[in-house]
Amino acid sequence: MLRRTLANALLGTALAVTVAAAPAEAAKSHPLPATITLPSGFQPEGIAIGTKPYAYFGSRVDGDIYRADLRTGAGRTISEGPGTASLGLKIDKNRLFVAGGAGGDARVLDVRTGEILKSYRLQPVGATAFINDVIVTRDAAWFTDSRNAVLFKLPFGRHGALPAEAVRVPITGDFVLAEGNNANGISTTPDRRALIIVQSNTGSLFRVSFSGVATKIDLGLSETLVNGDGLWLRGRTLYAVQNRLNVIAEVELNRRGTAGTVVSRTSNPAFDVPTTIAEFGKRFYLPNARFTTPPTPETTYNAVAVPIP
């Protein structure tokens, strides 16, 4: 069971989609597995779950994409990687958006077949880059780069068509690059009118306009989200994974996302440096990246499911 440091009422977000109802009903008589075993040596980082009971994971080793059935735990590799990492992932309908890490790229896959629909060169080959995470809004996909003060936007065309090229959006305002991982996890504000990014090394949250102007989110004088990684928004509540601290921080935001309060931090004995976060069936799923464990081809990896705080 989860250990909470601050008691909270369970947030009720109504998922008004019938496709999720069948797995939820089945879970009453056949509980979903609490652990998803991933291939040995896989080194997971990103996770994405759509409306169906399948989780997608990206490998830091070679960029393979692995799909697991949340009802059984069984899975398989659906897309061979390009030899560089696949980090943050997000699903939009039948498309999987993949952040390419130090490869400086991004790609979009068909979630059903694993076919690459489009690849994007975000930073020049050989340039210092770390394309870390991605969020999909109504009209674009946005990628962070943890080594540079820039976002990359894939603006959608008619009927969600993918663009020919990405748009570079410099981050200005309050955001200042520091040593280590900078912009990491990304989400939208509760009113959907701007983005939120977490700066891992400083622990700061920023509200970033779609034009790239960053304003530091007021969390109080002494509060930070150091080691902040994946972000997940439910209503006005932002959940931030603090990877090496093995906790999920729960942040209550105002509607515009200009200020917030950290109301709890939740840990679990099954956490082993979790990185990113996705939701299905009143549970959060988090891959254990195991950054503190020396990686080998035989090192075991998994993802764990925990009740939503």
C-alpha positions in Angstrom: 0.0 0.0 0.0 1.1 3.6 -0.5 2.4 5.6 2.3 1.2 9.2 2.4 2.9 12.0 4.1 -0.2 14.2 4.0 -3.8 12.9 3.9 -5.8 14.0 0.9 -9.3 13.4 -0.5 -9.2 11.2 -3.6 -9.7 13.4 -6.7 -12.6 12.4 -8.9 -11.9 12.9 -12.6 -14.7 11.4 -14.7 -13.4 9.5 -17.7 -16.5 9.8 -19.9 -15.4 7.3 -22.5 -17.0 3.9 -22.9 -13.8 2.2 -24.1 -12.4 2.4 -20.6 -15.5 0.9 -19.0 -15.0 -2.7 -20.0 -11.5 -3.0 -18.5 -12.7 -1.3 -15.3 -15.5 -3.8 -15.0 -13.2 -6.7 -15.7 -10.8 -5.4 -13.0 -13.5 -6.0 -10.3 -13.4 -9.7 -10.8 -9.9 -10.0 -12.2 -7.6 -7.4 -10.7 -5.0 -5.9 -13.0 -1.4 -6.9 -12.2 0.4 -4.6 -9.8 3.8 -5.2 -11.6 4.6 -5.3 -15.3 7.8 -7.1 -16.0 9.9 -5.6 -18.8 12.7 -7.2 -20.8 16.0 -7.7 -19.0 18.5 -4.9 -19.8 15.7 -2.7 -21.3 16.4 0.4 -19.1 12.9 2.0 -19.3 12.2 5.7 -19.0 9.0 6.8 -20.6 5.5 5.4 -20.4 2.3 6.2 -22.3 -1.2 4.7 -21.9 -4.2 5.6 -24.1 -7.9 4.7 -23.6 -7.2 1.0 -24.1 -5.4 -1.3 -21.5 -2.0 -1.2 -23.1 1.1 0.6 -21.8 4.0 1.6 -24.1 7.6 1.9 -22.8 10.7 3.3 -24.3 14.2 1.9 -23.9 17.2 4.2 -23.0 19.5 1.6 -24.5 18.5 1.5 -28.2 15.1 3.2 -28.4 13.0 0.0 -28.7 9.3 0.5 -27.9 7.7 -2.3 -25.8 3.9 -2.7 -25.5 2.4 -4.5 -22.4 -1.1 -5.6 -21.8 -2.2 -4.2 -18.5 -4.7 -7.0 -18.0 -2.2 -9.8 -18.2 1.3 -8.2 -18.0 2.3 -9.9 -21.2 4.1 -7.8 -23.8 6.3 -7.6 -26.8 8.6 -5.1 -28.7 6.5 -3.5 -31.4 9.2 -1.2 -32.8 12.9 -1.6 -33.1 14.8 1.5 -32.0 17.2 3.7 -34.0 20.1 2.8 -31.7 19.6 5.9 -29.5 17.2 6.4 -26.5 13.5 6.6 -26.5 12.5 8.7 -23.5 9.2 10.6 -22.9 6.2 9.2 -24.6 2.6 10.4 -25.2 -0.4 8.9 -27.1 -2.7 11.0 -29.3 -5.5 8.8 -30.7 -3.5 6.1 -32.6 -0.2 7.9 -32.6 2.7 7.5 -30.2 5.0 10.6 -29.9 8.6 9.7 -28.8 11.3 11.9 -27.4 14.7 10.9 -28.7 17.1 11.9 -25.9 20.7 12.6 -26.8 19.9 11.6 -30.4 18.4 15.1 -30.7 15.3 13.8 -32.5 11.7 12.8 -32.2 9.5 10.4 -34.0 5.8 9.4 -34.3 4.7 5.8 -34.4 1.4 4.0 -35.1 0.5 2.5 -31.8 -1.2 -0.5 -33.5 1.7 -1.6 -35.7 4.8 0.2 -34.4 5.3 1.7 -37.9 7.2 5.0 -37.9 4.9 7.6 -39.4 7.3 10.5 -39.3 10.8 11.3 -37.9 12.1 14.8 -37.0 15.6 16.1 -36.6 15.2 18.6 -33.7 18.9 19.4 -33.0 21.8 19.0 -35.5 23.7 15.8 -35.5 26.5 16.0 -32.9 24.9 19.0 -31.1 24.5 18.9 -27.3 20.9 17.9 -26.8 18.6 15.8 -24.6 15.1 15.6 -26.0 13.5 14.4 -22.8 9.7 14.6 -22.7 6.6 15.4 -24.7 3.0 16.6 -24.2 0.3 16.6 -26.8 -2.2 19.5 -26.8 -5.2 20.1 -29.0 -3.2 21.5 -31.9 0.5 20.5 -31.3 3.0 18.2 -29.7 5.7 19.9 -27.6 9.1 18.4 -26.7 11.5 19.5 -24.0 15.3 19.6 -24.3 17.1 19.2 -21.0 20.4 20.7 -22.3 19.0 23.8 -24.0 16.5 26.6 -23.3 14.2 25.6 -26.1 11.0 23.7 -26.8 10.2 22.0 -30.0 6.7 22.2 -31.4 5.0 19.9 -34.0 2.0 22.0 -35.1 -0.8 19.8 -36.4 -2.5 20.6 -39.7 -6.0 19.8 -40.8 -7.5 16.7 -39.0 -4.3 16.5 -36.9 -2.0 16.0 -39.9 1.7 15.9 -38.9 3.9 18.8 -40.1 6.9 18.6 -42.4 9.2 20.1 -39.8 9.3 21.0 -36.1 9.2 24.6 -34.9 11.9 25.8 -32.5 10.5 27.9 -29.6 13.2 29.5 -27.4 12.4 29.6 -23.7 12.8 33.1 -22.3 11.7 34.9 -19.1 12.5 33.4 -15.7 13.9 30.2 -17.0 17.8 30.0 -16.7 19.9 27.1 -17.7 22.0 25.4 -15.0 24.3 22.5 -14.8 22.6 19.1 -15.1 19.2 18.3 -16.4 17.1 21.4 -17.0 13.6 21.3 -18.6 12.3 17.7 -18.1 8.7 16.8 -17.6 6.0 18.8 -19.4 2.3 19.2 -19.1 -0.4 21.9 -19.7 -1.9 24.3 -17.2 -5.3 23.5 -15.8 -6.9 26.1 -18.2 -5.0 24.6 -21.1 -3.7 28.1 -22.1 0.0 27.4 -21.4 2.5 24.7 -20.7 4.1 23.6 -17.4 7.7 22.4 -17.3 9.8 21.1 -14.3 13.5 22.0 -14.1 15.0 18.9 -12.6 18.2 20.4 -11.3 16.7 23.4 -9.5 13.3 21.8 -8.6 11.4 24.8 -10.1 8.2 24.7 -11.9 7.5 27.1 -14.8 4.4 28.2 -16.6 5.5 28.7 -20.2 3.4 30.5 -22.8 3.0 29.0 -26.2 5.4 31.7 -27.4 8.0 30.4 -24.9 7.9 33.0 -22.1 8.5 31.3 -18.8 7.2 32.5 -15.4 8.3 30.7 -12.3 5.3 29.1 -10.5 5.0 30.1 -6.9 5.2 27.0 -4.7 6.1 28.9 -1.5 9.4 30.0 -0.2 10.9 26.7 0.8 9.3 24.2 -1.6 10.9 22.7 -4.7 10.5 19.6 -6.9 14.2 18.7 -7.2 14.7 15.6 -9.3 11.4 16.3 -10.9 10.7 14.1 -13.9 7.4 13.0 -15.4 4.3 15.2 -14.9 0.7 14.2 -14.9 -2.3 16.6 -14.7 -5.7 15.7 -13.3 -8.0 18.7 -13.1 -6.1 21.3 -11.1 -3.8 18.7 -9.5 -0.3 18.2 -10.9 1.5 15.0 -10.0 5.3 15.2 -10.3 7.6 12.2 -10.1 10.7 13.0 -8.1 12.8 10.2 -9.5 15.8 9.7 -7.2 13.6 10.6 -4.1 11.2 7.7 -5.0 8.1 9.8 -4.5 5.2 11.3 -6.3 4.6 14.9 -5.3 1.0 16.2 -5.4 0.7 19.9 -6.3 -2.6 21.8 -6.1 -2.5 24.5 -8.8 -4.7 27.5 -9.4 -6.5 27.5 -12.7 -3.9 29.5 -14.7 -1.0 27.5 -13.3 0.7 30.5 -11.8 0.9 29.3 -8.2 0.5 26.0 -6.4 0.9 24.2 -3.1 2.6 20.8 -2.5 0.0 19.0 -0.4 1.6 15.5 -0.2 4.3 13.2 -1.2 3.6 9.5 -1.8 6.2 6.7 -1.8 6.0 3.0 -2.2 8.4 0.1 -1.4 8.2 -1.0 -5.0 9.6 2.3 -6.3 13.2 2.0 -7.6 13.9 5.4 -9.2 10.6 5.8 -11.1 10.7 8.4 -13.9 7.5 9.0 -15.7 3.8 8.4 -15.0 0.6 7.5 -16.8 -3.0 6.7 -15.6 -5.4 3.8 -16.2 -8.3 2.4 -14.2 -7.8 4.5 -11.1 -4.1 3.6 -10.9 -0.9 5.3 -11.8 1.7 3.3 -13.6 5.4 4.2 -13.3 8.5 2.5 -14.9 11.4 1.9 -12.5 14.5 3.3 -14.3 16.8 2.0 -11.6 19.4 4.8 -12.2 21.3 3.7 -9.0 21.7 0.1 -10.2 24.6 -0.6 -12.7 22.9 -1.6 -15.9 23.8 -4.9 -17.6 22.0 -6.9 -20.3 20.8 -9.1 -17.4 19.5 -6.3 -15.1 15.8 -6.7 -14.4 13.3 -3.9 -14.9 9.6 -3.4 -14.3 6.8 -0.9 -14.0 4.6 -0.7 -11.0 0.9 0.2 -10.5 -0.2 2.2 -7.5 -3.6 3.7 -6.5 -4.0 7.3 -7.3 -3.4 9.3 -4.1 
